[in-house]
Amino acid sequence: MQISLFRPRIKEEAIAAAGDVLRSGWIGLGPKTLEFEGRFADYVGSPHCVGLNSCTAALHLALKVLNIPAGKEIITTPVTFVSTNHVILYEQLKPIFADIEPMTGNIDVESIKEKITPQTGAIIAMHYGGYPCDLDALYTLAAEHNIPVVEDCAHACGAEYKGHKIGGIGDVHAFSFHAVKNLPMGDGGALTVRSEHFDARLRRLRWLGIDKDTYLRSEGASGKTYQWDYQVAEVGFKYHMTDIEAAIGIVQLDCLENDNNRRRQIADMYSSRLADVPGLQLLEYQPDRLSARHLCCILAEDRDGLVDKLRENGVGVGVHYRRNDLYPMYEKGILPNAEWFSSRVMSLPLHLDLTDEEIVYICELIRGGW
Ligand SMILES: Cc1ncc(COP(=O)(O)O)c(C=O)c1O
């Protein structure tokens, strides 16, 4: 048996929609991107959504639009994909690693509190595995110190905090539509923001700083013959979404709630079968939050032994993540919970093609010991 850790499922209708765009004569940034932005903004309950080519780009532009002067400190999590923290370095800012909650993998608000200084420019909070951070505590702390927050929602497409979708609660939220995320579009990302001013500036920043993108100057959008002239307001980036991805995303978004329900069902099957295994702990989730279940993680003693056993038996497993502060471009922190967590954590297969029989097989392997 060979069971993969992740596997994207692109609906046939999405493949057809991408084909329609490819045949349409307009495949870059255009009407499908605008449509996707509107639908995604409505879905998460945000007034604005800006379509981008990745979550890495979204996180970078989030720091850019917040106008944080170079040299300022950004409080962030060490247990994340490096995109979250590399963007801090892109902007000549200084990552300050807070510790995490040992049983969720999320950044610990108490630890953030200890790291705040007059130099703090922003906080980045990542919803680990799709389980929302403690947003009430986070936003209360941030408001007390007047510090902006960026939510890295790469894992949290469809997650909810106290009945509200992640992406519509704070001011700046970065999403990923990468191949194996909950809403896969091939590649892609988005920022959802509350401010109209941020929305307007992000539209320029994603397109080299140009004040009006090519589609808005086209005959299709303006009703006039193609307007070649534009102004470049500032140095921007080539970060925009394309209509090919957007057309896929529009179809995939319609299925997201169902897809996430199946992900939760799979995670529940694992949890009920693995709750009493010696040497194993499950992550602990509060009932006021709904995880998008991008990852299904367990915490294992002798984690590497269990990883080897599962791999030898054809099961793909992953480790999300090594402590980022141990990589050479970062400064090592004193982070006992992050150390404990990242030496135990591992991710089990979780995707829409996984069968119940495969889940039972994986659980039996784990229950057999390692
Ligand atoms: C937590 C986190 N943040 C950011 C990213 C970057 O996403 P993208 O691949 O869309 O740039 C990822 C991707 O895996 C991620 O897991």
The ligand as an SDF file (V2000), in Angstrom:
LIG
                    3D

 16 16  0  0  0  0  0  0  0  0999 V2000
    2.1070   28.6210    7.3290 C   0  0  0  0  0  0  0  0  0  0  0  0
    2.4230   28.9580    5.9230 C   0  0  0  0  0  0  0  0  0  0  0  0
    2.5930   30.2400    5.5850 N   0  0  0  0  0  0  0  0  0  0  0  0
    2.8690   30.6090    4.3180 C   0  0  0  0  0  0  0  0  0  0  0  0
    2.9910   29.6660    3.3250 C   0  0  0  0  0  0  0  0  0  0  0  0
    3.3450   30.1270    1.9430 C   0  0  0  0  0  0  0  0  0  0  0  0
    2.3410   29.8220    1.0540 O   0  0  0  0  0  0  0  0  0  0  0  0
    2.5890   29.9080   -0.5230 P   0  0  0  0  0  0  0  0  0  0  0  0
    3.1380   28.5790   -0.9420 O   0  0  0  0  0  0  0  0  0  0  0  0
    1.2180   30.1460   -1.0960 O   0  0  0  0  0  0  0  0  0  0  0  0
    3.5160   31.0110   -0.7770 O   0  0  0  0  0  0  0  0  0  0  0  0
    2.8090   28.3210    3.6110 C   0  0  0  0  0  0  0  0  0  0  0  0
    2.9270   27.3110    2.5520 C   0  0  0  0  0  0  0  0  0  0  0  0
    3.1090   26.1510    2.7300 O   0  0  0  0  0  0  0  0  0  0  0  0
    2.5220   27.9470    4.9470 C   0  0  0  0  0  0  0  0  0  0  0  0
    2.3530   26.6640    5.2840 O   0  0  0  0  0  0  0  0  0  0  0  0
  1  2  1  0
  2  3  1  0
  2 15  2  0
  3  4  2  0
  4  5  1  0
  5  6  1  0
  5 12  2  0
  6  7  1  0
  7  8  1  0
  8  9  2  0
  8 10  1  0
  8 11  1  0
 12 13  1  0
 12 15  1  0
 13 14  2  0
 15 16  1  0
M  END
$$$$
